[in-house]
Amino acid sequence: MLDLSEEIMKRLEETELFRQASCIALYNAIPAKSKRPVFLKNGLKKKKRLLLPLIVGDDLRLLPYNGTDSLKPGIFGIMEPIEQETTVDESEIDLIIVPGVAFDRQLNRMGRGKGYYDRLLSTLQAPKIGICFDFQLQDTVPTESFDKKMDMIITEKRDYQRIIISCITVAPAYSFRLFTNRSRHKVSSLLKTAEVNDTYNI
């Protein structure tokens, strides 16, 4: 699984969202699941300011990652930051990398049912990238009204992203949403036939 994680990291690093971000919220792996130290290691190499979640009651608190010595096992055995006075203003977070049990091609996420990330994402304005292995990407997953869609989903084989494009030549002052898979059709080919407010899932 490490090779697949490295491929996901490579794809993540190629995105404009990652390249432009200075402060990135990541996550650590659940024990016995796929390991993701490559994300932390490569993030530090790229001179990014990294944050990891600390479970506090029913919520997640994002704290700076300062190396493995700054971590301790949390209530689920996940390595978490040691609680500290340092806080990070939510406006400083440029990107959040989100885990999930499964995702779908409409950019929906299915979590583990605890609601930690649902509550966290409801307070953050930063772009959200869900990462998973390709077998975790489903046609559809169950959703609730409070669930937050991802802005992008990346697997080791593909990625899906949400793009808002103003269509001046088709209908001034309107826009429509395209969901694109970089490995397939280009956005330009869709503009020739697109109608206002159409949603494309490619």
Secondary structure as the mmCIF struct_conf table of DSSP 4:
data_model
#
loop_
_struct_conf.conf_type_id
_struct_conf.id
_struct_conf.beg_label_comp_id
_struct_conf.beg_label_asym_id
_struct_conf.beg_label_seq_id
_struct_conf.end_label_comp_id
_struct_conf.end_label_asym_id
_struct_conf.end_label_seq_id
HELX_RH_AL_P HELX_RH_AL_P1 LEU A 2 GLU A 14
BEND BEND1 THR A 15 THR A 15
HELX_RH_AL_P HELX_RH_AL_P2 GLU A 16 GLN A 20
BEND BEND2 SER A 22 SER A 22
STRN STRN1 CYS A 23 ALA A 25
HELX_LH_PP_P HELX_LH_PP_P1 ASN A 28 ILE A 30
TURN_TY1_P TURN_TY1_P1 PRO A 31 ALA A 32
BEND BEND3 LYS A 33 LYS A 33
HELX_RH_AL_P HELX_RH_AL_P3 PRO A 37 LYS A 45
TURN_TY1_P TURN_TY1_P2 LYS A 46 LYS A 47
STRN STRN2 ARG A 49 VAL A 56
TURN_TY1_P TURN_TY1_P3 GLY A 57 ASP A 58
STRN STRN3 ASP A 59 PRO A 64
HELX_RH_3T_P HELX_RH_3T_P1 THR A 68 SER A 70
STRN STRN4 LEU A 71 PRO A 73
TURN_TY1_P TURN_TY1_P4 ILE A 75 PHE A 76
BEND BEND4 GLY A 77 GLY A 77
STRN STRN5 MET A 79 PRO A 81
HELX_LH_PP_P HELX_LH_PP_P2 ILE A 82 GLU A 83
BEND BEND5 GLU A 85 GLU A 85
HELX_RH_3T_P HELX_RH_3T_P2 GLU A 90 GLU A 92
STRN STRN6 LEU A 95 VAL A 98
BEND BEND6 VAL A 101 VAL A 101
STRN STRN7 ALA A 102 ASP A 104
TURN_TY1_P TURN_TY1_P5 ARG A 105 GLN A 106
BEND BEND7 LEU A 107 LEU A 107
STRN STRN8 ARG A 109 MET A 110
BEND BEND8 GLY A 113 LYS A 114
HELX_RH_AL_P HELX_RH_AL_P4 TYR A 116 LEU A 121
TURN_TY1_P TURN_TY1_P6 SER A 122 THR A 123
BEND BEND9 ALA A 126 ALA A 126
STRN STRN9 LYS A 128 ILE A 131
HELX_RH_3T_P HELX_RH_3T_P3 ASP A 134 GLN A 136
STRN STRN10 LEU A 137 GLN A 138
BEND BEND10 ASP A 139 ASP A 139
TURN_TY1_P TURN_TY1_P7 SER A 145 PHE A 146
HELX_LH_PP_P HELX_LH_PP_P3 ASP A 147 MET A 150
BEND BEND11 ASP A 151 ASP A 151
STRN STRN11 MET A 152 ILE A 154
BEND BEND12 GLU A 156 LYS A 157
STRN STRN12 ASP A 159 SER A 166
TURN_TY1_P TURN_TY1_P8 ILE A 168 VAL A 170
BEND BEND13 ALA A 171 ALA A 171
TURN_TY1_P TURN_TY1_P9 PRO A 172 ALA A 173
STRN STRN13 SER A 175 ASN A 181
TURN_TY1_P TURN_TY1_P10 ARG A 182 SER A 183
BEND BEND14 ARG A 184 ARG A 184
HELX_RH_AL_P HELX_RH_AL_P5 VAL A 187 LEU A 191
TURN_TY1_P TURN_TY1_P11 LYS A 192 THR A 193
TURN_TY1_P TURN_TY1_P12 VAL A 196 ASN A 197
STRN STRN14 THR A 199 ASN A 201
#
